[in-house]
Amino acid sequence: VRIFNGCSLKKTATNTVFSHGVAASRLMFVGDAPGDEEDRSGVPFSGPSGQLLDKMLSFIGLNRDTNFYITNCLFWRPPGNRQPSADELEICRPLVEKHIALVNPTMLVLVGGTATSTLLNDTRGITRLRGQVFSYQNTYMAEAVSVHVIYHPSYLLRQPLAKKQAWADLLALKQALSAA
């Protein structure tokens, strides 16, 4: 990814934001795109939304230092934190797909609408998709994995009333992890 020059976002970004956590974990999270703090630090979900995500996941026994792995659909911040373009997402899709296959998780959690629509190739909004379990497989993977969809923590910071639904999604995720 660091030597890949096919995405113009790389030219305007400060850092490549690849991943964080335990690559040998059975649980992998994929978010949308790096924000300002992530661009500075080179670590996904390191800003305010990442702090909220870490806090939320700690309530169900998850910690990126011990039992999950996290990345994004894009490895470079779009200028001004704008929404990534469809072309940018498509250019980076093979890299993300290969990344998922190399990590080889047994469960995938898509964080936010952009990650969800990109990887599930589903145009329905996240409010319609969250709370369901999907199956995901790409050309690099030998087997499909189960997929859970959750709200992006930046959305929860703007819409605190959605935290009740987010909590239900986390409890469902915890139950699925204990059953796996």
N, C-alpha and C positions, 0 to 999 in steps of 0.2 A: 504494500500500500504506500509506503514512503517513497518508493521510486516511481510509482504510477503518476504519469503526467497528463492523463486523458480527461481530467475534470478541472475546469477553469477555476473552481473554488479554491484549489490548492494555492493559486497565485495570490489570493487576497487574504488567506488565513495565516495566522501566526504559527500555529502548530498543527500537526496531524494528530487527531484525537482517535486513537485506535480502540483501546479496551482497558478494562480494569477488573480485578477480581481473580477468581480461581478458575483457570481454563479447564482443569480436570473435573470441574463441577458438573453435575447432571442438569443444572438449571442455568439457562442463558436468557438474559434480557436484551432486547434490541429496542432502542429509542429512535427518535427522529433525526436530529442534527445537533451538532455542538452549538452551545450558546457562547456568550462573551467570556465567561469565567472558564469554560471548558477549553476555549481557544487559547487562553492565556496559560492554563495549567497543563494542557495536553491530556487531561483525564475526563472521561465521559461522566456526566451527572455530578459535577463537582461544585456547581453553583447552588443558589437557593433551592431550585427544584430538586437537585440531587440530594441536598440535605434533607428535604422533606421525604423523598423516596427512601433514603436510608432509614429515616425514623419510622416510616410506615412499615418497611420490611422487617425492621428489628422487632416489631410487635408480633410477628409470626415466626420469629427465630431465624431470620435470614440476615446475613452480613457478607458484604462483598469481599472481606478479607478471609472468610472461611468457607462459604458454601454457595456462592453464585458468581456468575461472570456477566459483564455488561459491555455493550458496544452500541453503535448507532448505524442507521442506514446510510449516513454520510459521514465521512471522516474529516471534513473541513467545514468550518462555519460559513454559512451564507452571509454576505455583507449586510450589516444592519439588522441581523437576526431575522431577515426576511424568510418567508416560506420557501423551501427548496423547490426548484422547478421540476417538472416531470422529466425533462432531459437529464438533469443532474442526478436524479434518483435512478434513472435507467442506466446511465453510464456507470454508476457505482454498484448497481444490483449484482453483477457477477462477483464482485469482490466480497460483498456481504454474504452472498450465497455460499461462496467457498469458505468464508470465515465460519459460518454456521456449521458447514460440513466438517471442517477441521476440528472444531470444538466438540462436535458430536454430542450435543445435549440429549437428554431423554425428554426434556420439557423446555418449551420456548415461551417467553412472555413478551408480548409486543406492547411497548409503552407509547401510547399516543396514536393519533389518527394517521399521521404520515407513515409511521412504521407499519401500522396495521394495513392500510390500503396498499402500500408498496409490496409487502411480503405475501399478503393473502390475495392480492390482486382483486380486491373487493372495494367497490365505490360507495357502499353504504357507510354512513357515519359511525363513529366509534360508539355513540350512545346506543345504537342498534346492535352492535357486535359484542360489546363488553358483556360479561356474564355468561358467555357461551364458550364451549371448548371446540377448537378446530383442529384439523390435521394439516401438517405442513411437510412438504418434501420438495427438494429441488434436484437438479440433474447431477449434483455432486454427492448426494446422499443415497445410501443404500436402503434406508428405511425412513418412513414418516415419523414425525414426532408430534405430540399433542401441543396445542398452542392455546394460551390464555391471553386475553386482551384486557389491558387496564388503561385507565385515564392517565394522561401525562401529568406529572405533579405540577407543572407550570399552570395547567388548566385548573387544578385544585386550588392553587394559590389565588387564582382569579375568581373561582366559583366555589367557595367553601361549602355551599350546600350539597355539592356532589360528593363530599367526603363520606357520606353515609353509604352511597353506592360503592365507592372505592373500598370501604371497609368490608362490605359484603364480598367484593371481588377478591380481596386479600384472604378472607376466611375460606373461600372456595379454593384458592390457590394452595393454601396450607393443607386443606383436606386432600386435594389431588396429590400433593407431595407425599403425604403420609400413606396414601394408598398405593403409590408407585413403588 
